[in-house]
Amino acid sequence: MSRPSNRVLGTVLIAAALFGGTFLDAARQRAAHEPALQHTEALVERLRLSDIALFTEARYTRHLTQADLHSPFQDHPVALEHFPSGSLLPPPKNLLSRHEPLDREAAPSD
């Protein structure tokens, strides 16, 4: 007779084995794609590319090194963020340290 806890344990063990298998598969695929990765690395070095483009939506999420705190709100100061990637990445820490934490100081209007 199979207890429910035995089924749960079996499911967790199978899931853990499959999860471990993903690492083995990733190592196998990386070894297979190593020449292409080396070619891309050489191309990046030859073209002197500075950083990667994480998202393709807005200029302030494409190149985080070129963003400022006001870029998302260039249409209007109180405009809502309309790109999903803008809510995934916070502004760089060096920008946050130079500005006052206005969200903690502002009082709601009556």
C-alpha positions as a Python dict, from the first residue, in 0.01 Angstrom:
ca = {
    (1, 'M'): (0, 0, 0),
    (2, 'S'): (141, 335, -107),
    (3, 'R'): (117, 620, 137),
    (4, 'P'): (69, 976, 4),
    (5, 'S'): (401, 1079, 160),
    (6, 'N'): (580, 809, -43),
    (7, 'R'): (428, 946, -364),
    (8, 'V'): (532, 1299, -272),
    (9, 'L'): (885, 1183, -191),
    (10, 'G'): (906, 994, -520),
    (11, 'T'): (785, 1300, -711),
    (12, 'V'): (1039, 1523, -537),
    (13, 'L'): (1322, 1279, -610),
    (14, 'I'): (1225, 1254, -977),
    (15, 'A'): (1203, 1634, -1002),
    (16, 'A'): (1545, 1668, -836),
    (17, 'A'): (1695, 1416, -1078),
    (18, 'L'): (1547, 1601, -1375),
    (19, 'F'): (1677, 1931, -1236),
    (20, 'G'): (2026, 1783, -1202),
    (21, 'G'): (1995, 1655, -1557),
    (22, 'T'): (1948, 2010, -1682),
    (23, 'F'): (2296, 2098, -1555),
    (24, 'L'): (2446, 1799, -1734),
    (25, 'D'): (2265, 1896, -2053),
    (26, 'A'): (2382, 2257, -2021),
    (27, 'A'): (2745, 2143, -1984),
    (28, 'R'): (2710, 1919, -2289),
    (29, 'Q'): (2557, 2198, -2499),
    (30, 'R'): (2819, 2448, -2385),
    (31, 'A'): (3096, 2215, -2498),
    (32, 'A'): (2922, 2172, -2834),
    (33, 'H'): (2886, 2549, -2882),
    (34, 'E'): (3233, 2649, -2757),
    (35, 'P'): (3369, 2744, -3104),
    (36, 'A'): (3074, 2978, -3165),
    (37, 'L'): (3119, 3135, -2822),
    (38, 'Q'): (3489, 3195, -2889),
    (39, 'H'): (3404, 3353, -3225),
    (40, 'T'): (3150, 3583, -3059),
    (41, 'E'): (3401, 3675, -2789),
    (42, 'A'): (3659, 3766, -3052),
    (43, 'L'): (3402, 3973, -3241),
    (44, 'V'): (3306, 4165, -2927),
    (45, 'E'): (3670, 4237, -2852),
    (46, 'R'): (3745, 4342, -3210),
    (47, 'L'): (3442, 4576, -3229),
    (48, 'R'): (3509, 4707, -2875),
    (49, 'L'): (3151, 4658, -2763),
    (50, 'S'): (3097, 4800, -2417),
    (51, 'D'): (2805, 4611, -2266),
    (52, 'I'): (2517, 4384, -2350),
    (53, 'A'): (2166, 4494, -2437),
    (54, 'L'): (1940, 4326, -2183),
    (55, 'F'): (1607, 4443, -2324),
    (56, 'T'): (1498, 4591, -2655),
    (57, 'E'): (1208, 4808, -2543),
    (58, 'A'): (1329, 5138, -2409),
    (59, 'R'): (1664, 5311, -2432),
    (60, 'Y'): (1701, 5326, -2053),
    (61, 'T'): (1664, 4948, -2021),
    (62, 'R'): (1880, 4867, -2325),
    (63, 'H'): (2194, 5023, -2184),
    (64, 'L'): (2182, 5057, -1807),
    (65, 'T'): (2509, 5249, -1800),
    (66, 'Q'): (2346, 5526, -2004),
    (67, 'A'): (2027, 5557, -1799),
    (68, 'D'): (1930, 5818, -1543),
    (69, 'L'): (1650, 5831, -1288),
    (70, 'H'): (1427, 6049, -1505),
    (71, 'S'): (1442, 5854, -1832),
    (72, 'P'): (1124, 5651, -1772),
    (73, 'F'): (931, 5970, -1707),
    (74, 'Q'): (1043, 6174, -2005),
    (75, 'D'): (687, 6205, -2139),
    (76, 'H'): (549, 6352, -1817),
    (77, 'P'): (691, 6377, -1461),
    (78, 'V'): (415, 6166, -1309),
    (79, 'A'): (374, 5928, -1604),
    (80, 'L'): (354, 5560, -1521),
    (81, 'E'): (620, 5319, -1639),
    (82, 'H'): (480, 5165, -1956),
    (83, 'F'): (757, 4916, -2040),
    (84, 'P'): (757, 4589, -1844),
    (85, 'S'): (1137, 4574, -1835),
    (86, 'G'): (1149, 4906, -1649),
    (87, 'S'): (982, 4741, -1353),
    (88, 'L'): (1225, 4447, -1356),
    (89, 'L'): (1544, 4649, -1317),
    (90, 'P'): (1596, 4914, -1052),
    (91, 'P'): (1810, 5219, -1131),
    (92, 'P'): (2183, 5174, -1072),
    (93, 'K'): (2287, 5218, -708),
    (94, 'N'): (2525, 5502, -786),
    (95, 'L'): (2229, 5705, -915),
    (96, 'L'): (2015, 5633, -610),
    (97, 'S'): (2279, 5754, -366),
    (98, 'R'): (2293, 6101, -526),
    (99, 'H'): (1921, 6175, -498),
    (100, 'E'): (1706, 6244, -198),
    (101, 'P'): (1460, 5967, -104),
    (102, 'L'): (1159, 6178, -196),
    (103, 'D'): (917, 5889, -179),
    (104, 'R'): (975, 5867, 198),
    (105, 'E'): (951, 6239, 257),
    (106, 'A'): (645, 6324, 51),
    (107, 'A'): (313, 6358, 229),
    (108, 'P'): (-16, 6263, 65),
    (109, 'S'): (-227, 6552, -51),
    (110, 'D'): (-552, 6627, 127),
}
